[in-house]
Amino acid sequence: MIKIHQIKVPVDKSLSIDIIAKKLHCLPKDISSFEIDRQSLDARGPHLHYSYTVYAQVRNEEKYLRNKDVTAEEKETYVLPAFQPKQMERPIVVGFGPAGMFSALVLAECGLKPIIIERGKPVEERTKDIDVFFQKGELDEESNVQFGEGGAGTFSDGKLTTRMKNVRIGKVFDEFIEAGADPAISYQHRPHLGTDVLRIIVKNIRQKILSLGGEIHFNTRMEGLITADHKVTGIHTNAGDFMSSHIILCAGHSASDTYQDLYRQGIAIEQKDFAAGVRVEHLQSMIDQCTYGDSAGSPYLEPASYQLTAKTKINRGVYSFCMCPGGMVIPSSAKKNALAVNGMSFSKRDGANANSAILVQIPRSDFDHGDPLDGFRFQQELEKHAYRNGYEAPCQNIRDYLSHTVSDTPVIPTSFPRGIVMEDMHSLFSEKVNAALAEGLRTFGRRIKGFDDQGIMIGMESRSSSPIRLLRTEDGCSVSCKGLYPAGEGAGYAGGIVSSAVDGIKQAENIIHDLDQD
């Protein structure tokens, strides 16, 4: 098999064997098969085109290895751990977001019939509760954008971009595709699923785990560990005790009460830097125009996205995060009388607005008072300070924020469903965060025309990452409790759907390896 890079195809054309043959200077009949590895859009210059990398089976492939952009390479694929269970102890997985879902799936595929504990509701019921929250402002603290089947990522843009290079990523994508995702996610440069598709996917993965002997307990919140001699033997929940000597903890980055219980029981936790800021909204047509130029509006092009970073004079990074083309800004609170916002989109990304978090780094020095959980308290204070009646959100035109002027009306209509309150958003942040945010916004305005003049900002964006890390050994086990395997975003080892799922798979493998030694 050979790998062929830099195959250029106009955006209004599809990749074909004929195009690959032209790249190789061979006959189409010499290519028996091909598989796309990567697709990216080259938007430089007036003629937009896609650039593809493919794996291909070609007759007499050795002779093409002298060609530019051709290498000999086999596609790496994920293989489940080889394992014959010697005992039928069933591992417990706490939390059913991406990390919990994929750790449970691998355990189930290896015959271990995991028991899954999820404090929230199945995605069908969860969706109804979130709809009520969006429409009426009635928050269920156990069933919301943060808690429930699929985790926080289910009600987001469903981005699958990651900087990781890991064979387990292929496993994640294959399972998403089997569960209903577009197969194109396996090779797109910026793949995404969308909330509408994610709701189907998480339900189908749940059904697969159940079909393999897994067991799921919804509306069940872990309240503590059962331990003996620094080893876990089970968990206490509001629905009774569940016993196992192997537990994967995938509680998510909003389960501060769970981490408080664990810390009281002596589980080693440390503070971690995180980030906070605002959501910005612009017309998607403006972002398309800045990205595609005269090609903006082409039916062959997806709504444009952006990724921005800036270094500031006070040495705090400012960056865009979870950019949602054609999406909406949503309330994502998990506690009453506290406001957190996030971005969401459906698979078509056909909304009028683009939105993104614009975040400022929050170092531990901003919140450290000697307790590992101080970051949660800092985060909660930000969200309480941003709360307005009915979960309306503070809002300001970006240009007015930069000039310290309260906006009369937003320069564009907002997508936020609970309503907005126009005010000076400097009051939400410290002087240092405001200085960095303002400098970052001005920098981004120089890179995208209109960014700092034709956009609005909505706060509070505070749940981009966990402010803690649960310390673990090289084999994934908690340093303070044998048999406890922290995983995913909440444990401080991931940042997004794909990296969380990969970390969950790793922890499942660690448990399988440990059981194989018994």
Phi and psi in degrees as a GROMACS rama.xvg file:
@    title "Ramachandran Plot"
@    xaxis  label "Phi"
@    yaxis  label "Psi"
@TYPE xy
-119.359  156.707  ILE-2
-114.569  126.973  LYS-3
-116.617  127.088  ILE-4
-107.321  163.411  HIS-5
57.4384  49.3082  GLN-6
-92.7661  110.885  ILE-7
-92.3405  131.665  LYS-8
-136.431  127.88  VAL-9
-55.354  148.852  PRO-10
-63.1533  -21.3  VAL-11
-94.6891  9.91263  ASP-12
-119.306  159.76  LYS-13
-105.533  146.533  SER-14
-64.5558  138.076  LEU-15
-143.174  167.882  SER-16
-60.876  -36.1799  ILE-17
-60.5598  -41.6041  ASP-18
-68.0047  -40.6313  ILE-19
-64.9106  -41.2132  ILE-20
-61.5487  -38.1238  ALA-21
-64.5484  -39.1194  LYS-22
-63.7564  -39.0647  LYS-23
-85.358  -14.4244  LEU-24
62.2076  48.3526  HIS-25
-131.978  177.788  CYS-26
-85.6806  145.228  LEU-27
-54.7712  -34.0811  PRO-28
-69.1645  -15.2735  LYS-29
-75.9122  -14.4391  ASP-30
-99.7667  111.825  ILE-31
-83.7055  -29.1013  SER-32
-165.819  160.898  SER-33
-150.821  157.299  PHE-34
-138.562  130.093  GLU-35
-72.1943  130.77  ILE-36
-98.2194  -43.9659  ASP-37
-145.919  145.224  ARG-38
-132.867  131.195  GLN-39
-138.682  152.671  SER-40
-97.3003  128.292  LEU-41
-100.451  105.461  ASP-42
-99.1588  13.164  ALA-43
-80.2021  137.675  ARG-44
79.7771  179.093  GLY-45
-77.4066  -19.323  PRO-46
-110.135  97.934  HIS-47
-73.1697  142.409  LEU-48
-151.303  159.086  HIS-49
-91.7387  145.69  TYR-50
-115.035  126.262  SER-51
-113.353  148.609  TYR-52
-118.406  131.53  THR-53
-133.425  154.061  VAL-54
-96.9842  137.889  TYR-55
-142.253  144.945  ALA-56
-96.8155  116.569  GLN-57
-130.934  139.211  VAL-58
-64.4295  136.572  ARG-59
53.2912  50.1398  ASN-60
-63.1591  -24.1365  GLU-61
-58.1048  -34.179  GLU-62
-71.5091  -16.8262  LYS-63
-91.6887  -5.57017  TYR-64
-70.2078  -15.2996  LEU-65
-79.278  -15.6089  ARG-66
-70.0426  148.342  ASN-67
-63.7245  142.044  LYS-68
71.1805  19.6924  ASP-69
-124.757  131.558  VAL-70
-135.903  157.338  THR-71
-87.8763  120.178  ALA-72
-161.351  134.843  GLU-73
-96.3617  143.353  GLU-74
-73.3472  128.593  LYS-75
-81.0971  135.974  GLU-76
-127.237  150.662  THR-77
-77.1897  137.555  TYR-78
-122.822  128.481  VAL-79
-59.3988  147.507  LEU-80
-59.1181  137.483  PRO-81
-75.4147  121.842  ALA-82
-156.732  129.225  PHE-83
-117.196  105.097  GLN-84
-58.4145  127.015  PRO-85
-88.9136  -19.6962  LYS-86
-143.297  155.779  GLN-87
-103.938  40.209  MET-88
-70.9721  134.061  GLU-89
-99.7509  120.233  ARG-90
-63.7066  154.203  PRO-91
-107.928  136.012  ILE-92
-115.844  121.334  VAL-93
-100.734  113.334  VAL-94
102.667  136.216  GLY-95
-125.62  42.9301  PHE-96
-85.9053  -162.763  GLY-97
-56.9951  -43.4072  PRO-98
-65.1432  -46.913  ALA-99
-66.4385  -39.2584  GLY-100
-63.4439  -45.7388  MET-101
-80.269  -29.7378  PHE-102
-66.5759  -42.5205  SER-103
-64.1094  -38.7654  ALA-104
-63.9274  -46.0586  LEU-105
-65.289  -41.787  VAL-106
-59.9255  -42.7432  LEU-107
-65.7591  -41.2564  ALA-108
-65.7867  -22.9936  GLU-109
-94.4271  9.70809  CYS-110
86.4315  14.6707  GLY-111
-94.5063  -3.2901  LEU-112
45.363  65.2597  LYS-113
-65.5397  154.133  PRO-114
-103.135  121.712  ILE-115
-107.897  130.875  ILE-116
-113.122  120.338  ILE-117
-130.759  122.865  GLU-118
-69.7157  -25.2226  ARG-119
-92.5821  -163.407  GLY-120
-104.822  165.07  LYS-121
-57.3985  155.34  PRO-122
-60.5837  -31.4289  VAL-123
-64.212  -45.934  GLU-124
-72.7241  -37.9834  GLU-125
-59.7854  -40.7143  ARG-126
-59.5302  -40.5942  THR-127
-64.1898  -42.4123  LYS-128
-64.1919  -39.0736  ASP-129
-69.7313  -38.042  ILE-130
-59.6422  -41.5253  ASP-131
-63.0664  -41.7187  VAL-132
-62.306  -46.7958  PHE-133
-61.7393  -38.8323  PHE-134
-84.8409  -38.4353  GLN-135
-117.977  -10.0968  LYS-136
75.2085  22.306  GLY-137
-99.0965  108.397  GLU-138
-95.4127  128.9  LEU-139
-96.3978  115.934  ASP-140
-71.5022  -9.06248  GLU-141
-111.816  -3.5591  GLU-142
-144.223  97.8962  SER-143
-158.02  -164.96  ASN-144
-64.6057  -26.7261  VAL-145
-90.5978  -39.4536  GLN-146
-112.987  136.79  PHE-147
135.695  173.979  GLY-148
-56.3085  129.312  GLU-149
95.9144  -14.5486  GLY-150
71.8478  -170.851  GLY-151
-63.5917  -28.7722  ALA-152
-65.9521  -21.1347  GLY-153
-64.4787  -33.277  THR-154
-109.444  66.0503  PHE-155
-149.03  -164.834  SER-156
-76.2902  -18.4346  ASP-157
70.6647  36.703  GLY-158
-68.701  140.518  LYS-159
-115.639  15.0567  LEU-160
-72.1214  143.624  THR-161
-156.445  150.134  THR-162
-89.1317  -3.52743  ARG-163
-69.3372  150.611  MET-164
-119.428  105.37  LYS-165
-156.141  132.881  ASN-166
-62.6445  -23.9333  VAL-167
-66.856  -20.7722  ARG-168
-60.2345  -38.9991  ILE-169
-60.1827  -39.1298  GLY-170
-61.6259  -44.1313  LYS-171
-60.9988  -48.076  VAL-172
-65.8771  -41.033  PHE-173
-61.0723  -40.7605  ASP-174
-68.7408  -39.0007  GLU-175
-61.3433  -42.7641  PHE-176
-65.8136  -44.9337  ILE-177
-59.139  -32.2401  GLU-178
-87.8459  -0.0810821  ALA-179
128.658  0.300695  GLY-180
-77.0206  157.141  ALA-181
-64.1577  126.99  ASP-182
-56.304  -20.2157  PRO-183
-64.7092  -17.8528  ALA-184
-61.2048  -21.9181  ILE-185
-69.9872  -17.4963  SER-186
-131.53  -6.85504  TYR-187
-66.9162  148.4  GLN-188
-66.4228  -42.0407  HIS-189
-127.255  72.4107  ARG-190
-69.3225  149.681  PRO-191
-150.33  164.445  HIS-192
-112.794  -43.9533  LEU-193
87.244  145.561  GLY-194
-59.9803  -39.2755  THR-195
-61.8151  -39.5902  ASP-196
-76.5354  -38.1173  VAL-197
-59.7262  -36.5162  LEU-198
-60.5825  -36.8835  ARG-199
-72.9361  -43.3723  ILE-200
-61.8798  -48.7052  ILE-201
-65.3298  -35.3231  VAL-202
-64.5716  -42.6994  LYS-203
-68.3863  -37.3297  ASN-204
-66.9381  -39.0398  ILE-205
-55.7659  -46.9845  ARG-206
-63.3636  -35.4276  GLN-207
-65.6587  -43.2693  LYS-208
-63.0123  -42.6559  ILE-209
-62.7454  -39.3448  LEU-210
-65.9047  -22.5326  SER-211
-94.3208  8.38532  LEU-212
100.128  1.73104  GLY-213
-68.4643  164.613  GLY-214
-138.07  129.019  GLU-215
-120.825  130.484  ILE-216
-115.045  102.969  HIS-217
-82.0566  167.972  PHE-218
54.5905  33.9557  ASN-219
-128.075  114.302  THR-220
-106.889  127.542  ARG-221
-68.2587  133.224  MET-222
-117.338  -1.64312  GLU-223
162.755  167.149  GLY-224
-93.98  152.402  LEU-225
-104.974  121.58  ILE-226
-132.814  161.52  THR-227
-152.858  124.74  ALA-228
55.4233  43.993  ASP-229
62.2731  25.4843  HIS-230
-123.782  139.998  LYS-231
-78.8298  139.81  VAL-232
-124.05  -6.17376  THR-233
166.928  -170.62  GLY-234
-135.928  148.541  ILE-235
-90.3486  137.898  HIS-236
-134.756  169.81  THR-237
-68.895  -7.90328  ASN-238
-113.144  12.851  ALA-239
116.297  -179.31  GLY-240
-93.6182  145.53  ASP-241
-125.361  131.775  PHE-242
-107.406  132.804  MET-243
-171.312  150.516  SER-244
-96.8994  6.4335  SER-245
-136.395  114.077  HIS-246
-130.726  126.129  ILE-247
-98.8317  120.944  ILE-248
-99.2403  110.752  LEU-249
-126.936  57.1162  CYS-250
-78.0851  -10.3246  ALA-251
85.4406  166.363  GLY-252
-86.7769  2.72483  HIS-253
-107.938  -0.807739  SER-254
-87.0507  58.8437  ALA-255
-61.8291  -32.9788  SER-256
-64.6685  -37.3484  ASP-257
-63.7402  -43.0642  THR-258
-69.542  -31.8957  TYR-259
-63.275  -43.0307  GLN-260
-61.4168  -43.4937  ASP-261
-65.5689  -40.7173  LEU-262
-64.6596  -39.3297  TYR-263
-63.0182  -26.5597  ARG-264
-89.2347  3.83547  GLN-265
94.1561  12.8721  GLY-266
-73.9692  131.54  ILE-267
-71.4661  121.072  ALA-268
-133.615  141.615  ILE-269
-126.928  156.231  GLU-270
-68.7795  155.449  GLN-271
-143.996  140.494  LYS-272
-57.4584  148.826  ASP-273
-141.33  -154.483  PHE-274
-148.528  156.689  ALA-275
-150.672  159.038  ALA-276
174.108  -134.498  GLY-277
-135.564  166.741  VAL-278
-97.623  136.793  ARG-279
-111.715  147.151  VAL-280
-125.475  138.661  GLU-281
-136.404  161.322  HIS-282
-64.2654  133.437  LEU-283
-60.6026  -33.6587  GLN-284
-62.0453  -32.952  SER-285
-68.3486  -43.8114  MET-286
-65.0809  -40.3383  ILE-287
-60.5449  -44.5005  ASP-288
-63.3187  -41.578  GLN-289
-68.9317  -28.9325  CYS-290
-87.9936  -45.8084  THR-291
-102.147  -12.5269  TYR-292
62.8614  -129.916  GLY-293
-66.591  -15.8522  ASP-294
-85.2653  -4.45352  SER-295
-56.8583  137.401  ALA-296
93.1032  -4.66447  GLY-297
-64.3586  134.958  SER-298
-67.5733  -11.5851  PRO-299
-89.7356  -4.29036  TYR-300
-111.381  139.539  LEU-301
-75.974  158.004  GLU-302
-53.6568  133.251  PRO-303
-72.8853  151.518  ALA-304
-125.023  174.252  SER-305
-144.829  159.114  TYR-306
-138.93  118.168  GLN-307
-126.638  141.588  LEU-308
-139.386  152.349  THR-309
-148.846  139.274  ALA-310
-94.4732  143.177  LYS-311
-117.664  166.008  THR-312
-63.8928  -28.9536  LYS-313
-91.2015  11.6485  ILE-314
66.0864  36.6717  ASN-315
-118.754  124.653  ARG-316
-69.4622  145.739  GLY-317
-127.194  134.24  VAL-318
-154.626  155.291  TYR-319
-82.1557  151.958  SER-320
-151.103  138.114  PHE-321
54.5279  53.2548  CYS-322
-71.81  130.597  MET-323
-118.037  95.4721  CYS-324
-64.5688  139.065  PRO-325
55.2887  34.0882  GLY-326
-112.611  -160.307  GLY-327
-141.756  153.865  MET-328
-90.3014  133.573  VAL-329
-128.246  152.111  ILE-330
-73.5962  132.239  PRO-331
-128.372  34.068  SER-332
-67.3891  147.399  SER-333
-114.659  -10.155  ALA-334
-123.665  144.492  LYS-335
-68.673  147.92  LYS-336
59.6542  34.8091  ASN-337
-146.437  138.426  ALA-338
-114.719  124.511  LEU-339
-125.923  144.363  ALA-340
-121.225  160.45  VAL-341
-150.036  177.618  ASN-342
-112.628  147.66  GLY-343
-142.987  152.541  MET-344
-151.742  161.599  SER-345
-95.9708  171.316  PHE-346
-60.9808  -32.3  SER-347
-79.6824  -16.5987  LYS-348
49.1221  48.6377  ARG-349
-105.899  18.8018  ASP-350
-72.7439  162.422  GLY-351
-72.781  -26.2583  ALA-352
-110.025  149.29  ASN-353
-99.4575  145.632  ALA-354
-140.409  156.926  ASN-355
-156.873  149.684  SER-356
-72.2617  139.393  ALA-357
-117.757  111.305  ILE-358
-114.117  149.849  LEU-359
-115.999  136.182  VAL-360
-61.9888  133.996  GLN-361
-114.373  101.177  ILE-362
-74.5663  159.643  PRO-363
-57.5481  -28.0861  ARG-364
-61.8405  -19.5198  SER-365
-74.0489  -23.4276  ASP-366
-135.565  -2.03231  PHE-367
-74.3473  115.511  ASP-368
-121.756  19.7865  HIS-369
101.303  -2.91658  GLY-370
-112.941  133.955  ASP-371
-58.7396  -21.352  PRO-372
-97.3068  11.768  LEU-373
-59.9816  -30.5697  ASP-374
-62.5208  -37.8633  GLY-375
-62.772  -41.828  PHE-376
-65.1209  -40.2798  ARG-377
-62.7097  -45.5615  PHE-378
-59.7307  -45.1029  GLN-379
-65.7759  -34.8358  GLN-380
-66.6066  -40.1447  GLU-381
-57.84  -44.4145  LEU-382
-71.2673  -36.8546  GLU-383
-65.1688  -39.9251  LYS-384
-66.5784  -28.1014  HIS-385
-88.4667  -9.59614  ALA-386
-68.9326  135.533  TYR-387
-127.136  155.484  ARG-388
-49.7273  134.951  ASN-389
72.8005  13.467  GLY-390
64.4451  29.9345  TYR-391
-66.2022  158.127  GLU-392
-115.602  138.975  ALA-393
-59.9639  140.192  PRO-394
-145.73  147.794  CYS-395
-156.327  143.081  GLN-396
-63.928  139.387  ASN-397
-59.2632  -41.6911  ILE-398
-64.9761  -32.7791  ARG-399
-74.9389  -35.2848  ASP-400
-59.6058  -43.0471  TYR-401
-68.4273  -24.6978  LEU-402
-103.916  8.3192  SER-403
56.8435  45.5917  HIS-404
-121.638  132.424  THR-405
-72.8829  130.553  VAL-406
-77.1582  139.792  SER-407
-76.541  -51.0954  ASP-408
-139.725  154.054  THR-409
-70.7053  143.984  PRO-410
-70.3412  -22.0594  VAL-411
-135.801  154.104  ILE-412
-65.0591  139.33  PRO-413
-86.6759  155.968  THR-414
-93.9427  -5.93278  SER-415
-63.8226  124.88  PHE-416
-77.9985  -16.9245  PRO-417
-97.2293  1.67626  ARG-418
91.6431  159.941  GLY-419
-126.569  157.101  ILE-420
-123.159  115.947  VAL-421
-76.0626  123.138  MET-422
-159.238  172.392  GLU-423
-81.08  111.507  ASP-424
-80.778  0.595402  MET-425
-60.6249  -27.3355  HIS-426
-67.2313  -14.4488  SER-427
-81.6217  -20.1023  LEU-428
-129.477  165.352  PHE-429
-72.5777  168.23  SER-430
-60.9598  -40.4928  GLU-431
-67.4866  -42.3217  LYS-432
-65.3734  -42.5402  VAL-433
-61.0787  -40.9762  ASN-434
-63.1221  -44.5605  ALA-435
-67.148  -42.6306  ALA-436
-62.0047  -44.4703  LEU-437
-62.8035  -43.1771  ALA-438
-64.707  -41.0429  GLU-439
-63.2341  -44.0381  GLY-440
-62.0931  -39.431  LEU-441
-66.1634  -39.9842  ARG-442
-61.2971  -44.1807  THR-443
-66.4473  -31.1952  PHE-444
-65.2471  -26.559  GLY-445
-79.504  -20.8111  ARG-446
-93.0035  -33.7273  ARG-447
-123.436  112.016  ILE-448
-59.1613  124.298  LYS-449
95.0008  -6.69976  GLY-450
-59.4031  -44.0574  PHE-451
-95.3235  7.12008  ASP-452
-121.738  -30.9183  ASP-453
-117.109  30.1557  GLN-454
-130.507  165.822  GLY-455
-121.964  158.578  ILE-456
-123.464  139.797  MET-457
-131.078  135.358  ILE-458
-126.875  156.716  GLY-459
-119.14  129.051  MET-460
-98.8846  105.029  GLU-461
-134.42  1.80437  SER-462
-115.719  33.9473  ARG-463
-75.2248  -25.2299  SER-464
-158.63  168.057  SER-465
-82.2382  141.872  SER-466
-88.8617  12.2202  PRO-467
-136.115  167.7  ILE-468
-139.845  129.757  ARG-469
-86.5609  118.593  LEU-470
-70.3922  136.144  LEU-471
-140.274  159.671  ARG-472
-83.3856  179.379  THR-473
-62.7417  -27.8371  GLU-474
-89.753  12.6722  ASP-475
88.6018  -4.83203  GLY-476
-83.5626  146.779  CYS-477
-55.6937  138.431  SER-478
-67.9532  -17.6959  VAL-479
-113.085  -1.73236  SER-480
-153.89  107.044  CYS-481
-65.2254  135.984  LYS-482
96.0936  -9.70203  GLY-483
-100.059  123.066  LEU-484
-118.487  93.494  TYR-485
-68.5324  141.844  PRO-486
-147.989  155.442  ALA-487
83.8007  -165.553  GLY-488
-62.7904  -45.5578  GLU-489
-62.5023  -32.4905  GLY-490
-81.2033  -7.04512  ALA-491
90.1983  21.9015  GLY-492
-120.919  15.0353  TYR-493
-158.685  168.004  ALA-494
-153.129  71.9977  GLY-495
135.71  172.029  GLY-496
-61.0909  -49.7868  ILE-497
-68.8677  -48.1328  VAL-498
-64.8764  -33.1891  SER-499
-67.1581  -44.6149  SER-500
-61.8924  -42.7011  ALA-501
-62.143  -42.7729  VAL-502
-64.5865  -37.5872  ASP-503
-62.1007  -41.4752  GLY-504
-62.8291  -43.9591  ILE-505
-57.9595  -43.0544  LYS-506
-68.7777  -35.1099  GLN-507
-62.3142  -42.6512  ALA-508
-62.3288  -38.8501  GLU-509
-63.0719  -41.0145  ASN-510
-65.8602  -44.0927  ILE-511
-59.1059  -43.5117  ILE-512
-62.322  -42.3242  HIS-513
-64.3227  -42.5313  ASP-514
-66.0211  -31.6075  LEU-515
-70.2433  -19.1809  ASP-516
-85.9402  -17.9681  GLN-517
